[in-house]
Amino acid sequence: MKEIVKKVISLFLILLAIIGFATTPLSGYPTAKAENKAAGTEETTEKKVATDIFLPTSYLQYYKLEKPYAVCRFTADNREFVAVSHKKEIVIYGNEKFKKITLNIGENQRITAIDYYSDYLLYLYDSYIYYIDLRDFENPDYSANPKETGIHSNTSFSVCGDVLLTHTNNTIEYRDIIADEPGLFKASEPNEKSISKSEVTNSSELLLSKNGNVYFSSNKSG
């Protein structure tokens, strides 16, 4: 008899637990409560949340790129931008919008490096640095006008602060950026900080860090 009573009690407790679970909102499921002060009662209503999948076609990862090579992320007017080179173009993404800049380069040529300074997007083509003025970039009628700097660098360059880092053969060259005329990007001749490294080759990649350290790739061992 005692065993039967225990089983009945157990079934009863399980039933209460099931009822309590069914009437309790799931954790994390939003509810809205409103108190009826006159009646002294509390009313609870459930708010359903939409679960449709949102695929924003305006995001960078949905833009079709053909063999992208160089990329640069920069901040202008407190907004994030990304510039990517592919085919004969540089695509700039910002504020959920794309703008492509078509370049007058050879069919099989490519932009090997991109960087940013102040109002200028810099890129390396055929071992020379060019720049594009981005001051009117948000203007719907904006038209890019790439200009030469006359500065040579083998396959890479790097900008940090007011310093432009280039390389020629086995030499890493430091240049001071000159920004004394709006719309015109200039840099000095290589200064005394320039160093020669036998490990630096024509295909080395450069990076000038914020702490002043220089990093470069090399295909020479040892």
C-alpha positions as MATLAB code, in Angstrom:
seq = 'MKEIVKKVISLFLILLAIIGFATTPLSGYPTAKAENKAAGTEETTEKKVATDIFLPTSYLQYYKLEKPYAVCRFTADNREFVAVSHKKEIVIYGNEKFKKITLNIGENQRITAIDYYSDYLLYLYDSYIYYIDLRDFENPDYSANPKETGIHSNTSFSVCGDVLLTHTNNTIEYRDIIADEPGLFKASEPNEKSISKSEVTNSSELLLSKNGNVYFSSNKSG';
ca = [
       0.000    0.000    0.000;
       2.844    2.363    0.884;
       4.464    1.728   -2.515;
       1.217    2.659   -4.271;
       0.955    5.879   -2.266;
       4.574    6.780   -3.126;
       3.905    6.226   -6.826;
       0.766    8.371   -6.711;
       2.634   11.173   -4.977;
       5.492   10.958   -7.493;
       3.107   11.129  -10.445;
       1.358   14.087   -8.830;
       4.659   15.985   -8.371;
       5.693   15.244  -11.951;
       2.319   16.532  -13.178;
       2.758   19.742  -11.182;
       6.245   20.220  -12.625;
       4.945   19.769  -16.180;
       2.127   22.245  -15.617;
       4.526   24.767  -14.071;
       6.989   24.466  -17.000;
       4.237   24.898  -19.568;
       2.949   28.079  -17.968;
       6.367   29.685  -17.332;
       7.856   31.892  -20.107;
      11.114   30.558  -21.530;
      14.272   32.285  -20.338;
      15.237   35.057  -22.714;
      11.784   35.185  -24.352;
      10.666   38.817  -24.116;
       7.526   39.595  -22.133;
       5.747   42.813  -21.323;
       4.084   43.311  -17.942;
       1.410   45.876  -17.131;
      -0.016   46.420  -13.663;
      -3.681   47.175  -13.210;
      -3.530   49.388  -10.133;
      -7.290   49.677   -9.785;
      -7.839   45.948   -9.650;
      -4.532   45.246   -7.951;
      -3.669   42.584  -10.530;
      -0.815   42.089  -12.949;
      -1.314   41.288  -16.618;
       1.391   39.585  -18.696;
       1.510   39.672  -22.474;
       4.001   37.980  -24.744;
       5.763   39.831  -27.559;
       6.808   37.704  -30.509;
      10.200   38.341  -32.052;
      10.745   38.077  -35.805;
      13.206   35.341  -36.752;
      13.543   36.033  -40.481;
      17.098   35.720  -41.856;
      18.513   39.073  -42.953;
      21.143   38.998  -45.700;
      22.324   42.582  -46.349;
      23.547   42.757  -49.932;
      25.192   46.081  -49.102;
      27.804   44.381  -46.895;
      31.381   44.059  -48.157;
      31.406   40.258  -48.052;
      28.592   40.178  -50.623;
      30.440   42.272  -53.205;
      31.840   40.226  -56.050;
      35.603   40.622  -56.269;
      37.803   39.011  -58.903;
      41.177   37.952  -57.528;
      41.525   40.748  -54.933;
      45.138   41.521  -54.118;
      45.704   44.516  -51.841;
      43.456   45.747  -49.033;
      43.488   48.737  -46.694;
      41.189   49.654  -43.792;
      41.125   53.283  -42.705;
      39.071   55.843  -40.774;
      37.926   59.145  -42.256;
      35.494   61.585  -40.613;
      35.027   59.049  -37.784;
      33.800   56.417  -40.244;
      35.343   53.120  -41.223;
      36.283   52.447  -44.844;
      37.832   49.513  -46.658;
      39.651   49.751  -49.996;
      40.323   46.614  -52.048;
      42.140   46.290  -55.367;
      40.966   43.784  -57.945;
      41.003   43.573  -61.726;
      41.653   47.132  -62.968;
      39.752   48.752  -60.101;
      39.923   49.870  -56.522;
      36.655   49.326  -54.679;
      35.998   51.512  -51.636;
      33.364   50.425  -49.133;
      31.975   52.708  -46.446;
      28.666   53.686  -44.891;
      27.151   50.512  -46.437;
      27.897   51.844  -49.920;
      30.354   50.880  -52.626;
      32.245   53.080  -55.017;
      34.603   51.715  -57.621;
      37.521   53.602  -59.120;
      38.554   52.364  -62.541;
      42.267   52.638  -63.202;
      44.107   53.019  -66.460;
      46.406   50.019  -66.092;
      47.320   47.009  -68.208;
      44.905   44.099  -68.467;
      47.179   41.719  -66.560;
      48.657   44.348  -64.231;
      47.651   44.715  -60.610;
      47.792   47.115  -57.692;
      50.277   45.550  -55.285;
      49.772   47.802  -52.244;
      47.214   50.294  -50.862;
      47.442   52.667  -47.915;
      45.809   55.857  -46.656;
      47.034   59.232  -45.457;
      44.837   62.174  -44.467;
      42.589   62.786  -47.503;
      44.547   60.563  -49.873;
      44.316   56.952  -50.928;
      47.759   55.784  -52.031;
      48.413   52.793  -54.257;
      51.397   51.139  -55.884;
      51.374   50.342  -59.580;
      54.332   49.289  -61.692;
      56.678   50.120  -58.769;
      55.482   53.737  -58.472;
      53.177   55.302  -55.887;
      50.040   57.126  -57.058;
      47.463   58.992  -54.993;
      43.745   59.763  -55.206;
      42.174   62.755  -53.450;
      39.122   61.541  -51.491;
      37.908   64.866  -50.098;
      34.750   64.873  -52.272;
      34.279   61.128  -52.095;
      30.721   61.386  -50.698;
      29.635   63.643  -53.559;
      27.424   61.685  -56.006;
      29.300   63.329  -58.894;
      32.713   62.436  -57.479;
      35.245   61.358  -60.100;
      38.631   60.004  -59.080;
      41.693   61.542  -60.648;
      44.786   59.427  -59.878;
      48.050   61.370  -59.807;
      51.681   60.318  -59.798;
      53.979   61.039  -56.871;
      57.162   60.135  -58.726;
      58.156   57.981  -55.738;
      59.570   54.560  -56.569;
      59.115   51.482  -54.421;
      59.579   47.904  -55.535;
      56.490   45.936  -54.476;
      55.283   47.494  -51.229;
      55.126   50.635  -49.094;
      53.729   51.593  -45.717;
      52.358   54.752  -44.081;
      52.300   55.463  -40.359;
      51.815   58.941  -38.958;
      53.669   61.379  -41.209;
      56.184   58.803  -42.413;
      56.201   56.970  -45.732;
      58.252   53.788  -45.883;
      59.463   52.541  -49.280;
      62.126   50.141  -50.448;
      64.513   49.843  -53.368;
      66.670   46.761  -53.769;
      68.235   46.175  -50.330;
      67.371   49.551  -48.835;
      64.408   50.508  -46.630;
      63.769   54.210  -47.137;
      62.180   56.623  -44.680;
      60.456   59.657  -46.190;
      58.709   62.545  -44.438;
      55.231   63.253  -45.793;
      54.723   66.895  -46.779;
      51.137   68.130  -46.493;
      51.498   71.852  -47.050;
      49.193   72.189  -50.057;
      45.563   70.932  -50.199;
      44.972   68.338  -52.890;
      48.672   67.609  -53.354;
      50.494   64.676  -51.766;
      54.263   64.992  -51.480;
      57.061   63.276  -49.601;
      60.705   64.124  -49.026;
      63.718   62.337  -50.377;
      64.891   59.365  -48.249;
      66.271   60.692  -44.955;
      69.043   59.587  -42.597;
      66.883   56.876  -41.002;
      67.047   54.815  -44.183;
      68.766   51.484  -43.642;
      70.290   48.769  -45.795;
      69.364   45.171  -45.155;
      70.653   42.304  -47.232;
      67.475   40.372  -46.344;
      65.322   42.996  -48.095;
      64.598   41.915  -51.652;
      62.692   43.300  -54.611;
      59.605   41.344  -53.501;
      59.672   42.245  -49.787;
      56.504   43.442  -48.059;
      56.851   46.361  -45.612;
      55.003   47.413  -42.478;
      55.780   50.426  -40.294;
      54.130   50.011  -36.886;
      52.903   52.713  -34.533;
      55.780   52.056  -32.125;
      58.303   52.738  -34.889;
      59.290   49.141  -35.569;
      59.700   48.057  -39.182;
      58.602   44.624  -40.325;
      59.420   43.132  -43.691;
      59.177   39.818  -45.480;
      62.142   38.098  -47.067;
      62.636   35.075  -49.265;
      66.202   34.715  -48.064;
      66.921   32.117  -45.409;
      69.217   32.721  -42.477;
];
